[in-house]
Amino acid sequence: MSDKSNREVVERYIRATMEQDFETEAQLRDPDFVMEFPQSGERIRGVANNRAVTENYPGGLAGGRVEKKALHGGEDRWVITPVGTLLRIEGTGDVYTALFTLVYPGDERVWHATAFVELRDGKVLKQTVIFGAPFEAPAWRAKWVERM
């Protein structure tokens, strides 16, 4: 599969994840799909188990705050989703990185996340997600940095 086609798969996949479009996610995942969360030491094997984790999130994932941001690394466009906002996709071949923000229901903080997406034969085989909680910038380095 060409890099462009793989990139299109990753874009569709991340969009489906953010929109909680479980059917599209399932179609784009390899039967041997694995999801890993290194920070909590968890590995989820299989499409059905991953969907069960998402569907059983305490309180549900619906209702997360909607954000509007520019998507970089592709055509200029705006992405609006109920669970998070895709910021950037980079990669070639069978390995891609997606950067996004999300707001967990009941938590008003905007978290940053990075997903490493690995493909096999045009399907998502493995996804590793690392989450970063927001924190206050330390005052000691203020004279050398620019606030975003």
N, C-alpha and C positions, 0 to 999 in steps of 0.2 A: 504494500500500500504506500502511496506517495506521502511525503511530509505534509502536503497541503490537506490531503484526505485525513491523515491522522490528527492534524490540528483541528479540522472540522469536527471529528469525533470527540475530541477533548472539549471543544467549545460547547457542543450539544450536550455532552455529559455533565459538565459543570453547571450549565444552565438548567438542566433537568434536576440536578441535585438541589440547587437553590430554590427551584419552583416546586420541589417535592413531587415531581413527575416520576413516580415509581416505575411505571411501565416503560418509559423511555430509558431510564437508568438500567433497568433489567435487560432491555434489548441491546444496550451498548456495552454491557459487562460480559466478560468471558465466563464460561461455566465454572472455572476455577478461581473466581474473583476472591481477593483478600483485601480487607481494610485493616490498617494498622494505626494505632494511636500510641506513639512512643512515650509520651509524657505519662500516660496511665498504665503502660505496659500491656495493652490489650490488642488482641488480634481477632478479627471477625472473619470466619471462613464462610463463603457462599453468599449468593444474592439474597436468598430467603432470610438468613440470619441478619444480614445488614439491614434489610427492610424492616424486620421485626424490631431491631434496636431503634431505628428511626420512628416507627409507628408507636412505640411504647415509651418515648421520651416523656418523663413526668410532666404533666400539664400540657403536653403536645408542643409541637414546634410552630404551629400556626400562630400568627399574631405578632411575630417578630417585627421590629421596626423596619420600615422600608427606607432605603437610602437611594440617593441618585448620585452617581459618580461617573466620570469618564472611564472608559475601558482603553487601556494602553496595550500596545503590541499587536494590534489588529486594526481593522477599519475603525475610523472614528464613529462612535455611537454611544448611547447611554444605556445602561443596564439597570433595571429596577426589578427587584425580587423580594419575596416575602421573608426569606430566611437570611439572606446576605447579599453582598454586592461584589461581583467579580471586578477586580482591578486590573489584572494583567495575566496573560498566558505567554509563556516562553518555552521553547523546546524544538527538538527535531527528532526525526526517526520515531522511536517507540517510547521516548521519555520526555515528559512535559512537566512544567511547574506552573501552578496557578496560585496567584495571590488574591485574597479576598478579605472582606470584613464581614462580620456578622454580629447580631445582637441576640443573645439567648432570651427567650421569654422570661419576664420577671427580673431581668438584669439589664439596666439601661446603658451599661458600658459597651462601647464598640470594641470588639475583640478583633485582632488581626490573625489570619491563618495562612498557612502555606500548605498546598497539597501537591505531593509528588505523584504523578499519574504515569503508570507504565502500561503499555499496550502490547498485545500479542495478536497478530493477524487482524488488526483493525478493531479489536475489542479491548476494553479496560480490564487488565488482569490484576493490577494491584494499585491501591491508593494508600499513601501514607500522609496523614494530616498532623501538622504541628500547630498548636494554638498558642497565641501570645496575648496575655491579659494586659490591659492598659496600665500604665504607671506614671507617676509624676516625674518629670525631668528633674535631676538634682540641680540645686541652685549653684553649686560650685563651678559648673562648666558653662553657665549662662553667657559669659562674655565671649565665648568661642563658638557658640552655636546659633542657629536660626530656628525659631519656633515654626512648626508646620501647622 
